Amino acid sequence: MLSLREQQRRLAEAILSSDHTSLPIGFLAGDDAARVSIYRNNVYSNYRSALRASYPVVCRLVGKAFFDAAVDAYVRARPSTSGDLNAYGHDFGDFLLSYPYAKHLPYLADVAHLEWVIDEAQRAPEPAGTPEEVLTELAAIAPELLPSINIRVEPSCGLVASPFPLLHIWRVNQPEFTGDGRVDLDEGADRLLVRRAAGTVAIEMLDPGTFALLRSLRSGNNLGAALEAAQESDAAFDLSAALRAHIGAGTLVRIALPVR
């Protein structure tokens, strides 16, 4: 006889895969398919609703029927490992890169990446420290130590790069948008900073050097390594100006000295 754990595992597989042959022992013959169908409909409906909330622009771009079919395929390919629906869907953009029915929409995965970063920004914890405190800490550090310090990026901040005019695509697909909704995909690449500010989510265009700097700092690299990354992207990058701007805006929130 199958253990309870094994019965639960096989039931979950049957719900997600629509395979009735793997149903656990204990269901009444003849009722199995109907009972599993009820669970399946509820499970997939919940996933579709959750991902439509996280990816409203993707859904608008492709239509509800296409979106729901993509979500169903995503759930089967990458089932949730958490009981928290809010945390599910983080790699939906990566899934869309290989989803065969989205090949004619090369920008769609990047739109999904942007929307997930927006979703994360809305749920991120509040930052510690104020711009004034960070500037005071920075001024007190000896110049020779500056390359080895770590500057923390505010928790709600996310970075998205795309070869497409991602921000334009996102803006013309907002419910309140009016005007010409056409987008020329050859407008140019976007490098975007997303963060929560004043109770809403703000999206800012970045130059290549600043984007490289913040991405490096966000990955945990020290200031010296981040500066190298920024200068590789832009030889004329101005570190002082970037630090003043992003500490003042609250993007950079805490300084950590190297362990000696």
C-alpha positions as CSV (number, residue, x, y, z in Angstrom):
1,M,0.0,0.0,0.0
2,L,1.3,3.5,-0.8
3,S,2.3,5.8,2.0
4,L,0.3,8.9,2.6
5,R,3.3,11.0,1.3
6,E,3.4,9.0,-1.9
7,Q,-0.3,9.2,-2.4
8,Q,-0.1,13.0,-2.0
9,R,2.8,13.2,-4.4
10,R,1.1,11.2,-7.1
11,L,-2.1,13.1,-6.7
12,A,-0.2,16.4,-7.2
13,E,1.4,15.0,-10.3
14,A,-1.9,13.9,-11.6
15,I,-3.4,17.3,-11.0
16,L,-0.6,19.2,-12.8
17,S,0.0,16.7,-15.6
18,S,-3.6,15.7,-16.3
19,D,-2.4,12.1,-16.2
20,H,-5.1,9.9,-14.5
21,T,-3.0,6.8,-14.7
22,S,-1.0,7.9,-11.7
23,L,-3.9,8.4,-9.3
24,P,-3.3,7.1,-5.8
25,I,-5.2,4.2,-4.3
26,G,-8.2,5.2,-2.3
27,F,-10.3,7.1,-4.9
28,L,-13.6,5.5,-5.9
29,A,-13.5,4.0,-9.3
30,G,-15.4,6.0,-11.9
31,D,-15.2,9.2,-9.8
32,D,-11.4,9.7,-10.1
33,A,-11.3,11.8,-13.2
34,A,-14.1,14.0,-12.1
35,R,-12.6,14.6,-8.7
36,V,-9.2,15.3,-10.0
37,S,-10.7,17.6,-12.7
38,I,-12.2,19.8,-9.9
39,Y,-8.9,20.1,-8.2
40,R,-7.1,20.8,-11.5
41,N,-9.5,23.5,-12.5
42,N,-9.1,25.3,-9.1
43,V,-5.3,25.0,-9.1
44,Y,-4.8,26.3,-12.6
45,S,-7.4,29.0,-12.1
46,N,-5.5,30.2,-9.0
47,Y,-2.2,30.2,-10.8
48,R,-3.6,32.1,-13.8
49,S,-5.1,34.8,-11.5
50,A,-1.9,35.1,-9.5
51,L,0.3,35.5,-12.6
52,R,-2.2,37.9,-14.3
53,A,-1.8,40.1,-11.3
54,S,2.0,40.0,-11.6
55,Y,2.1,40.3,-15.3
56,P,-0.7,42.5,-16.5
57,V,1.2,44.0,-19.4
58,V,2.2,40.6,-20.7
59,C,-1.4,39.5,-20.5
60,R,-2.6,42.6,-22.4
61,L,0.0,42.2,-25.1
62,V,-0.9,38.6,-25.9
63,G,-4.5,38.4,-24.8
64,K,-6.1,36.3,-22.0
65,A,-6.4,33.1,-23.9
66,F,-2.8,33.1,-25.0
67,F,-1.6,34.1,-21.5
68,D,-3.6,31.4,-19.7
69,A,-2.3,28.8,-22.0
70,A,1.3,30.0,-21.4
71,V,0.7,29.9,-17.6
72,D,-0.7,26.4,-17.8
73,A,2.4,25.3,-19.7
74,Y,4.7,27.1,-17.2
75,V,3.0,25.5,-14.2
76,R,3.5,22.1,-15.7
77,A,7.1,22.8,-16.6
78,R,8.1,24.6,-13.4
79,P,5.7,23.7,-10.6
80,S,5.7,25.8,-7.5
81,T,7.9,24.7,-4.5
82,S,6.3,27.2,-2.1
83,G,2.9,27.6,-0.5
84,D,3.1,31.3,-1.1
85,L,1.4,32.3,-4.5
86,N,3.0,35.7,-4.2
87,A,6.4,34.2,-4.6
88,Y,5.5,32.1,-7.6
89,G,6.3,33.2,-11.1
90,H,9.8,34.7,-10.7
91,D,11.1,32.9,-13.7
92,F,8.1,33.3,-16.0
93,G,10.1,35.6,-18.2
94,D,12.9,33.0,-18.6
95,F,10.2,30.4,-19.5
96,L,8.8,32.7,-22.2
97,L,12.2,32.8,-23.8
98,S,11.8,29.2,-24.8
99,Y,8.0,29.1,-25.1
100,P,7.6,28.2,-28.8
101,Y,4.3,30.1,-29.3
102,A,6.0,33.4,-28.2
103,K,8.9,33.3,-30.7
104,H,7.3,36.0,-32.8
105,L,7.3,38.3,-29.8
106,P,11.0,38.6,-29.0
107,Y,10.5,41.5,-26.5
108,L,7.9,39.6,-24.4
109,A,10.3,37.9,-22.0
110,D,11.9,41.3,-21.2
111,V,8.5,42.8,-20.5
112,A,7.9,39.9,-18.1
113,H,11.3,40.5,-16.4
114,L,10.4,44.1,-15.9
115,E,7.0,43.3,-14.4
116,W,8.4,40.8,-12.0
117,V,11.0,43.4,-10.8
118,I,8.0,45.8,-10.3
119,D,6.2,43.2,-8.4
120,E,9.2,42.5,-6.1
121,A,9.7,46.3,-5.5
122,Q,6.1,46.5,-4.2
123,R,6.8,43.7,-1.7
124,A,10.3,44.6,-0.6
125,P,11.1,45.5,3.0
126,E,11.7,49.1,4.0
127,P,15.3,50.3,3.8
128,A,17.5,51.2,6.7
129,G,19.4,54.5,6.8
130,T,18.8,57.9,5.3
131,P,20.7,59.7,2.5
132,E,22.3,62.1,5.0
133,E,23.6,59.2,7.1
134,V,25.1,57.4,4.1
135,L,26.8,60.6,2.9
136,T,28.2,61.2,6.4
137,E,29.5,57.7,6.6
138,L,31.1,58.0,3.1
139,A,32.8,61.3,4.0
140,A,34.4,59.7,7.0
141,I,36.1,56.9,5.1
142,A,39.8,57.3,4.3
143,P,40.3,57.6,0.5
144,E,42.6,54.6,0.4
145,L,39.8,52.4,1.8
146,L,37.1,53.5,-0.7
147,P,37.7,50.8,-3.3
148,S,37.2,48.1,-0.7
149,I,33.9,49.3,0.8
150,N,30.5,47.8,0.0
151,I,27.6,50.1,-0.7
152,R,24.2,48.4,-0.3
153,V,21.5,48.9,-2.8
154,E,18.0,49.7,-1.4
155,P,16.0,46.5,-1.1
156,S,13.2,47.4,-3.5
157,C,15.6,48.3,-6.3
158,G,15.8,46.1,-9.4
159,L,17.6,46.4,-12.7
160,V,16.5,45.4,-16.1
161,A,18.3,45.7,-19.4
162,S,16.8,45.0,-22.8
163,P,17.7,45.6,-26.5
164,F,14.1,46.8,-26.9
165,P,12.4,50.1,-25.8
166,L,11.0,48.3,-22.8
167,L,9.8,51.4,-20.9
168,H,7.9,52.7,-23.9
169,I,6.2,49.3,-24.3
170,W,5.3,49.2,-20.7
171,R,4.0,52.7,-20.6
172,V,1.7,52.5,-23.6
173,N,0.1,49.4,-22.1
174,Q,-0.9,51.0,-18.8
175,P,-4.7,51.3,-18.2
176,E,-4.5,55.1,-17.9
177,F,-2.4,55.6,-21.1
178,T,-4.0,57.7,-23.9
179,G,-2.5,58.6,-27.3
180,D,-0.5,56.8,-29.9
181,G,0.2,53.3,-28.6
182,R,2.6,52.3,-31.4
183,V,6.1,51.4,-30.5
184,D,9.1,51.1,-32.9
185,L,11.1,48.2,-31.6
186,D,14.2,49.7,-33.2
187,E,14.0,52.8,-30.9
188,G,17.0,51.5,-28.9
189,A,18.0,49.6,-25.9
190,D,16.8,50.4,-22.3
191,R,18.6,50.1,-19.0
192,L,16.1,50.6,-16.2
193,L,16.2,51.1,-12.5
194,V,13.0,50.1,-10.7
195,R,12.4,51.1,-7.1
196,R,9.7,52.0,-4.6
197,A,9.5,55.7,-3.9
198,A,6.9,57.8,-2.1
199,G,4.4,54.9,-1.9
200,T,4.6,54.0,-5.6
201,V,7.0,52.3,-8.0
202,A,9.3,54.5,-10.0
203,I,11.1,53.5,-13.2
204,E,14.2,55.4,-14.2
205,M,16.3,55.2,-17.4
206,L,20.0,54.8,-16.7
207,D,23.1,55.4,-18.7
208,P,25.4,52.4,-19.3
209,G,28.0,53.3,-16.7
210,T,25.5,53.9,-13.9
211,F,23.6,50.7,-14.8
212,A,26.8,48.7,-14.6
213,L,27.8,50.3,-11.3
214,L,24.5,49.6,-9.6
215,R,24.3,46.0,-11.0
216,S,27.8,45.3,-9.7
217,L,27.0,46.7,-6.2
218,R,23.7,44.9,-6.1
219,S,25.6,41.6,-6.8
220,G,27.7,42.2,-3.7
221,N,30.9,43.6,-5.3
222,N,32.9,46.3,-3.6
223,L,33.1,49.8,-4.9
224,G,36.4,49.2,-6.7
225,A,35.0,46.3,-8.7
226,A,31.8,48.2,-9.4
227,L,33.8,51.2,-10.7
228,E,35.7,48.9,-13.1
229,A,32.5,47.5,-14.4
230,A,31.1,51.0,-14.9
231,Q,34.2,52.2,-16.7
232,E,34.1,49.2,-19.0
233,S,30.7,50.3,-20.1
234,D,31.6,54.0,-20.2
235,A,35.2,55.2,-20.2
236,A,34.0,58.7,-19.2
237,F,31.9,57.5,-16.2
238,D,31.8,60.0,-13.3
239,L,31.7,58.0,-10.1
240,S,31.3,61.0,-7.8
241,A,28.3,62.3,-9.7
242,A,26.7,58.9,-9.7
243,L,27.2,58.3,-6.0
244,R,25.8,61.8,-5.1
245,A,22.7,61.2,-7.3
246,H,21.9,57.7,-6.1
247,I,22.7,58.2,-2.4
248,G,20.6,61.4,-2.5
249,A,17.7,59.5,-4.2
250,G,17.9,56.7,-1.7
251,T,19.0,54.1,-4.2
252,L,22.2,53.4,-2.1
253,V,21.4,53.1,1.5
254,R,24.2,51.6,3.6
255,I,28.0,51.4,3.6
256,A,29.8,48.3,4.9
257,L,33.5,48.6,5.7
258,P,35.8,45.7,4.8
259,V,36.6,43.2,7.6
260,R,40.2,43.8,8.7
